């Protein structure tokens, strides 16, 4: 495996691929978070985030202020959803490249298919 700076000294290729997969996941989460942060400045869901507490989506502030505005059970639901996505829904295929979940690739016409042949050497973010 390619490591020009020698940051992976003392680990085998399997551990390196595990780190690469984690790096891709964290990068994707960071991109989604930035998109959500920007979109939340201009667009809000209609209705209530917590009907029992009477909290509307429009009442939740942007940024760090949202941490205290969302009720505890809302955070529990979010953590359970992320845990479910990580452990059950998005499992990598056995001998595929890091970050591949076997979903193929998409175009404006829908799913095109799985990568094959020389295309499987590329890592798509």
Biotite code that builds the C-alpha atoms (Angstrom):
import biotite.structure as struc

atoms = struc.array([
    struc.Atom([0.000, 0.000, 0.000], chain_id="A", res_id=1, res_name="UNK", atom_name="CA", element="C"),
    struc.Atom([1.102, 3.522, -0.744], chain_id="A", res_id=2, res_name="UNK", atom_name="CA", element="C"),
    struc.Atom([2.249, 5.623, 2.236], chain_id="A", res_id=3, res_name="UNK", atom_name="CA", element="C"),
    struc.Atom([4.892, 8.178, 1.189], chain_id="A", res_id=4, res_name="UNK", atom_name="CA", element="C"),
    struc.Atom([5.107, 9.883, 4.613], chain_id="A", res_id=5, res_name="UNK", atom_name="CA", element="C"),
    struc.Atom([5.484, 6.642, 6.561], chain_id="A", res_id=6, res_name="UNK", atom_name="CA", element="C"),
    struc.Atom([2.505, 7.392, 8.812], chain_id="A", res_id=7, res_name="UNK", atom_name="CA", element="C"),
    struc.Atom([1.461, 3.754, 8.905], chain_id="A", res_id=8, res_name="UNK", atom_name="CA", element="C"),
    struc.Atom([4.686, 2.209, 10.179], chain_id="A", res_id=9, res_name="UNK", atom_name="CA", element="C"),
    struc.Atom([4.078, -0.953, 12.162], chain_id="A", res_id=10, res_name="UNK", atom_name="CA", element="C"),
    struc.Atom([0.611, -1.764, 10.816], chain_id="A", res_id=11, res_name="UNK", atom_name="CA", element="C"),
    struc.Atom([-0.396, -4.325, 8.236], chain_id="A", res_id=12, res_name="UNK", atom_name="CA", element="C"),
    struc.Atom([-2.385, -3.730, 5.060], chain_id="A", res_id=13, res_name="UNK", atom_name="CA", element="C"),
    struc.Atom([-5.703, -4.835, 6.618], chain_id="A", res_id=14, res_name="UNK", atom_name="CA", element="C"),
    struc.Atom([-5.393, -2.228, 9.386], chain_id="A", res_id=15, res_name="UNK", atom_name="CA", element="C"),
    struc.Atom([-4.381, 0.385, 6.806], chain_id="A", res_id=16, res_name="UNK", atom_name="CA", element="C"),
    struc.Atom([-7.533, -0.363, 4.769], chain_id="A", res_id=17, res_name="UNK", atom_name="CA", element="C"),
    struc.Atom([-9.621, -0.093, 7.952], chain_id="A", res_id=18, res_name="UNK", atom_name="CA", element="C"),
    struc.Atom([-8.125, 3.358, 8.606], chain_id="A", res_id=19, res_name="UNK", atom_name="CA", element="C"),
    struc.Atom([-8.735, 4.397, 4.995], chain_id="A", res_id=20, res_name="UNK", atom_name="CA", element="C"),
    struc.Atom([-12.378, 3.317, 5.234], chain_id="A", res_id=21, res_name="UNK", atom_name="CA", element="C"),
    struc.Atom([-12.825, 5.304, 8.459], chain_id="A", res_id=22, res_name="UNK", atom_name="CA", element="C"),
    struc.Atom([-11.224, 8.334, 6.796], chain_id="A", res_id=23, res_name="UNK", atom_name="CA", element="C"),
    struc.Atom([-13.670, 8.129, 3.884], chain_id="A", res_id=24, res_name="UNK", atom_name="CA", element="C"),
    struc.Atom([-16.663, 7.794, 6.230], chain_id="A", res_id=25, res_name="UNK", atom_name="CA", element="C"),
    struc.Atom([-15.574, 10.760, 8.325], chain_id="A", res_id=26, res_name="UNK", atom_name="CA", element="C"),
    struc.Atom([-14.987, 12.851, 5.211], chain_id="A", res_id=27, res_name="UNK", atom_name="CA", element="C"),
    struc.Atom([-18.473, 12.061, 3.927], chain_id="A", res_id=28, res_name="UNK", atom_name="CA", element="C"),
    struc.Atom([-20.041, 12.929, 7.278], chain_id="A", res_id=29, res_name="UNK", atom_name="CA", element="C"),
    struc.Atom([-18.117, 16.213, 7.356], chain_id="A", res_id=30, res_name="UNK", atom_name="CA", element="C"),
    struc.Atom([-19.326, 17.119, 3.857], chain_id="A", res_id=31, res_name="UNK", atom_name="CA", element="C"),
    struc.Atom([-22.929, 16.358, 4.819], chain_id="A", res_id=32, res_name="UNK", atom_name="CA", element="C"),
    struc.Atom([-22.573, 18.403, 8.021], chain_id="A", res_id=33, res_name="UNK", atom_name="CA", element="C"),
    struc.Atom([-21.287, 21.445, 6.170], chain_id="A", res_id=34, res_name="UNK", atom_name="CA", element="C"),
    struc.Atom([-24.098, 21.162, 3.641], chain_id="A", res_id=35, res_name="UNK", atom_name="CA", element="C"),
    struc.Atom([-26.655, 20.872, 6.449], chain_id="A", res_id=36, res_name="UNK", atom_name="CA", element="C"),
    struc.Atom([-25.185, 23.856, 8.258], chain_id="A", res_id=37, res_name="UNK", atom_name="CA", element="C"),
    struc.Atom([-25.421, 26.062, 5.164], chain_id="A", res_id=38, res_name="UNK", atom_name="CA", element="C"),
    struc.Atom([-28.889, 24.873, 4.124], chain_id="A", res_id=39, res_name="UNK", atom_name="CA", element="C"),
    struc.Atom([-30.268, 25.403, 7.656], chain_id="A", res_id=40, res_name="UNK", atom_name="CA", element="C"),
    struc.Atom([-29.527, 29.112, 7.302], chain_id="A", res_id=41, res_name="UNK", atom_name="CA", element="C"),
    struc.Atom([-32.146, 29.387, 4.553], chain_id="A", res_id=42, res_name="UNK", atom_name="CA", element="C"),
    struc.Atom([-34.543, 26.433, 4.817], chain_id="A", res_id=43, res_name="UNK", atom_name="CA", element="C"),
    struc.Atom([-36.489, 25.088, 7.811], chain_id="A", res_id=44, res_name="UNK", atom_name="CA", element="C"),
    struc.Atom([-38.839, 22.133, 8.008], chain_id="A", res_id=45, res_name="UNK", atom_name="CA", element="C"),
    struc.Atom([-42.433, 23.081, 8.747], chain_id="A", res_id=46, res_name="UNK", atom_name="CA", element="C"),
    struc.Atom([-44.024, 21.771, 11.909], chain_id="A", res_id=47, res_name="UNK", atom_name="CA", element="C"),
    struc.Atom([-42.713, 20.597, 15.255], chain_id="A", res_id=48, res_name="UNK", atom_name="CA", element="C"),
    struc.Atom([-39.463, 18.892, 16.150], chain_id="A", res_id=49, res_name="UNK", atom_name="CA", element="C"),
    struc.Atom([-41.005, 18.011, 19.513], chain_id="A", res_id=50, res_name="UNK", atom_name="CA", element="C"),
    struc.Atom([-44.817, 18.299, 19.622], chain_id="A", res_id=51, res_name="UNK", atom_name="CA", element="C"),
    struc.Atom([-44.906, 17.333, 23.310], chain_id="A", res_id=52, res_name="UNK", atom_name="CA", element="C"),
    struc.Atom([-42.572, 20.182, 24.280], chain_id="A", res_id=53, res_name="UNK", atom_name="CA", element="C"),
    struc.Atom([-44.043, 22.580, 21.697], chain_id="A", res_id=54, res_name="UNK", atom_name="CA", element="C"),
    struc.Atom([-40.701, 23.144, 19.953], chain_id="A", res_id=55, res_name="UNK", atom_name="CA", element="C"),
    struc.Atom([-40.930, 24.016, 16.262], chain_id="A", res_id=56, res_name="UNK", atom_name="CA", element="C"),
    struc.Atom([-38.130, 23.472, 13.773], chain_id="A", res_id=57, res_name="UNK", atom_name="CA", element="C"),
    struc.Atom([-37.994, 27.234, 13.328], chain_id="A", res_id=58, res_name="UNK", atom_name="CA", element="C"),
    struc.Atom([-37.334, 27.628, 17.094], chain_id="A", res_id=59, res_name="UNK", atom_name="CA", element="C"),
    struc.Atom([-34.064, 25.677, 16.916], chain_id="A", res_id=60, res_name="UNK", atom_name="CA", element="C"),
    struc.Atom([-31.113, 28.043, 16.422], chain_id="A", res_id=61, res_name="UNK", atom_name="CA", element="C"),
    struc.Atom([-28.264, 27.349, 14.041], chain_id="A", res_id=62, res_name="UNK", atom_name="CA", element="C"),
    struc.Atom([-24.834, 26.244, 15.151], chain_id="A", res_id=63, res_name="UNK", atom_name="CA", element="C"),
    struc.Atom([-23.887, 25.263, 18.669], chain_id="A", res_id=64, res_name="UNK", atom_name="CA", element="C"),
    struc.Atom([-27.109, 26.687, 20.103], chain_id="A", res_id=65, res_name="UNK", atom_name="CA", element="C"),
    struc.Atom([-28.976, 23.723, 18.610], chain_id="A", res_id=66, res_name="UNK", atom_name="CA", element="C"),
    struc.Atom([-27.310, 21.348, 21.093], chain_id="A", res_id=67, res_name="UNK", atom_name="CA", element="C"),
    struc.Atom([-29.291, 22.735, 24.003], chain_id="A", res_id=68, res_name="UNK", atom_name="CA", element="C"),
    struc.Atom([-32.504, 23.388, 22.057], chain_id="A", res_id=69, res_name="UNK", atom_name="CA", element="C"),
    struc.Atom([-33.109, 19.777, 20.992], chain_id="A", res_id=70, res_name="UNK", atom_name="CA", element="C"),
    struc.Atom([-34.614, 17.551, 23.715], chain_id="A", res_id=71, res_name="UNK", atom_name="CA", element="C"),
    struc.Atom([-32.684, 14.562, 25.065], chain_id="A", res_id=72, res_name="UNK", atom_name="CA", element="C"),
    struc.Atom([-34.942, 12.010, 23.366], chain_id="A", res_id=73, res_name="UNK", atom_name="CA", element="C"),
    struc.Atom([-34.246, 13.691, 20.028], chain_id="A", res_id=74, res_name="UNK", atom_name="CA", element="C"),
    struc.Atom([-30.511, 13.154, 20.541], chain_id="A", res_id=75, res_name="UNK", atom_name="CA", element="C"),
    struc.Atom([-31.140, 9.541, 21.570], chain_id="A", res_id=76, res_name="UNK", atom_name="CA", element="C"),
    struc.Atom([-33.082, 8.950, 18.340], chain_id="A", res_id=77, res_name="UNK", atom_name="CA", element="C"),
    struc.Atom([-30.300, 10.518, 16.292], chain_id="A", res_id=78, res_name="UNK", atom_name="CA", element="C"),
    struc.Atom([-27.593, 8.411, 17.951], chain_id="A", res_id=79, res_name="UNK", atom_name="CA", element="C"),
    struc.Atom([-29.635, 5.222, 17.467], chain_id="A", res_id=80, res_name="UNK", atom_name="CA", element="C"),
    struc.Atom([-30.159, 6.042, 13.779], chain_id="A", res_id=81, res_name="UNK", atom_name="CA", element="C"),
    struc.Atom([-26.445, 6.646, 13.193], chain_id="A", res_id=82, res_name="UNK", atom_name="CA", element="C"),
    struc.Atom([-25.562, 3.450, 15.065], chain_id="A", res_id=83, res_name="UNK", atom_name="CA", element="C"),
    struc.Atom([-28.031, 1.482, 12.956], chain_id="A", res_id=84, res_name="UNK", atom_name="CA", element="C"),
    struc.Atom([-26.602, 2.944, 9.749], chain_id="A", res_id=85, res_name="UNK", atom_name="CA", element="C"),
    struc.Atom([-23.039, 2.122, 10.821], chain_id="A", res_id=86, res_name="UNK", atom_name="CA", element="C"),
    struc.Atom([-23.635, -1.439, 11.973], chain_id="A", res_id=87, res_name="UNK", atom_name="CA", element="C"),
    struc.Atom([-26.484, -2.847, 9.914], chain_id="A", res_id=88, res_name="UNK", atom_name="CA", element="C"),
    struc.Atom([-27.351, -0.898, 6.800], chain_id="A", res_id=89, res_name="UNK", atom_name="CA", element="C"),
    struc.Atom([-24.022, 0.171, 5.334], chain_id="A", res_id=90, res_name="UNK", atom_name="CA", element="C"),
    struc.Atom([-21.719, -2.844, 5.420], chain_id="A", res_id=91, res_name="UNK", atom_name="CA", element="C"),
    struc.Atom([-18.881, -3.005, 2.926], chain_id="A", res_id=92, res_name="UNK", atom_name="CA", element="C"),
    struc.Atom([-18.645, -5.850, 0.462], chain_id="A", res_id=93, res_name="UNK", atom_name="CA", element="C"),
    struc.Atom([-15.949, -8.420, 1.240], chain_id="A", res_id=94, res_name="UNK", atom_name="CA", element="C"),
    struc.Atom([-13.069, -7.824, -1.172], chain_id="A", res_id=95, res_name="UNK", atom_name="CA", element="C"),
    struc.Atom([-14.054, -4.383, -2.426], chain_id="A", res_id=96, res_name="UNK", atom_name="CA", element="C"),
    struc.Atom([-12.007, -1.220, -2.201], chain_id="A", res_id=97, res_name="UNK", atom_name="CA", element="C"),
    struc.Atom([-12.391, 1.042, 0.888], chain_id="A", res_id=98, res_name="UNK", atom_name="CA", element="C"),
    struc.Atom([-15.580, 3.078, 0.912], chain_id="A", res_id=99, res_name="UNK", atom_name="CA", element="C"),
    struc.Atom([-17.480, 0.772, -1.439], chain_id="A", res_id=100, res_name="UNK", atom_name="CA", element="C"),
    struc.Atom([-20.895, -0.284, -0.210], chain_id="A", res_id=101, res_name="UNK", atom_name="CA", element="C"),
    struc.Atom([-21.881, -2.179, -3.357], chain_id="A", res_id=102, res_name="UNK", atom_name="CA", element="C"),
    struc.Atom([-24.448, 0.406, -4.436], chain_id="A", res_id=103, res_name="UNK", atom_name="CA", element="C"),
    struc.Atom([-22.950, 1.029, -7.862], chain_id="A", res_id=104, res_name="UNK", atom_name="CA", element="C"),
    struc.Atom([-22.727, 4.535, -9.195], chain_id="A", res_id=105, res_name="UNK", atom_name="CA", element="C"),
    struc.Atom([-25.440, 6.948, -10.245], chain_id="A", res_id=106, res_name="UNK", atom_name="CA", element="C"),
    struc.Atom([-26.214, 9.175, -13.199], chain_id="A", res_id=107, res_name="UNK", atom_name="CA", element="C"),
    struc.Atom([-29.065, 11.465, -14.153], chain_id="A", res_id=108, res_name="UNK", atom_name="CA", element="C"),
    struc.Atom([-30.909, 8.322, -15.332], chain_id="A", res_id=109, res_name="UNK", atom_name="CA", element="C"),
    struc.Atom([-30.653, 6.455, -12.018], chain_id="A", res_id=110, res_name="UNK", atom_name="CA", element="C"),
    struc.Atom([-28.369, 3.629, -10.992], chain_id="A", res_id=111, res_name="UNK", atom_name="CA", element="C"),
    struc.Atom([-26.034, 2.553, -13.776], chain_id="A", res_id=112, res_name="UNK", atom_name="CA", element="C"),
    struc.Atom([-24.421, -0.482, -12.176], chain_id="A", res_id=113, res_name="UNK", atom_name="CA", element="C"),
    struc.Atom([-21.444, -1.744, -10.275], chain_id="A", res_id=114, res_name="UNK", atom_name="CA", element="C"),
    struc.Atom([-17.882, -0.854, -11.123], chain_id="A", res_id=115, res_name="UNK", atom_name="CA", element="C"),
    struc.Atom([-15.994, -3.582, -12.906], chain_id="A", res_id=116, res_name="UNK", atom_name="CA", element="C"),
    struc.Atom([-12.675, -4.203, -14.549], chain_id="A", res_id=117, res_name="UNK", atom_name="CA", element="C"),
    struc.Atom([-10.183, -1.343, -14.455], chain_id="A", res_id=118, res_name="UNK", atom_name="CA", element="C"),
    struc.Atom([-12.785, 1.037, -12.991], chain_id="A", res_id=119, res_name="UNK", atom_name="CA", element="C"),
    struc.Atom([-12.607, -0.816, -9.662], chain_id="A", res_id=120, res_name="UNK", atom_name="CA", element="C"),
    struc.Atom([-9.091, 0.563, -9.075], chain_id="A", res_id=121, res_name="UNK", atom_name="CA", element="C"),
    struc.Atom([-10.442, 4.071, -8.567], chain_id="A", res_id=122, res_name="UNK", atom_name="CA", element="C"),
    struc.Atom([-11.541, 5.345, -5.176], chain_id="A", res_id=123, res_name="UNK", atom_name="CA", element="C"),
    struc.Atom([-14.621, 7.538, -5.468], chain_id="A", res_id=124, res_name="UNK", atom_name="CA", element="C"),
    struc.Atom([-15.441, 9.971, -2.692], chain_id="A", res_id=125, res_name="UNK", atom_name="CA", element="C"),
])
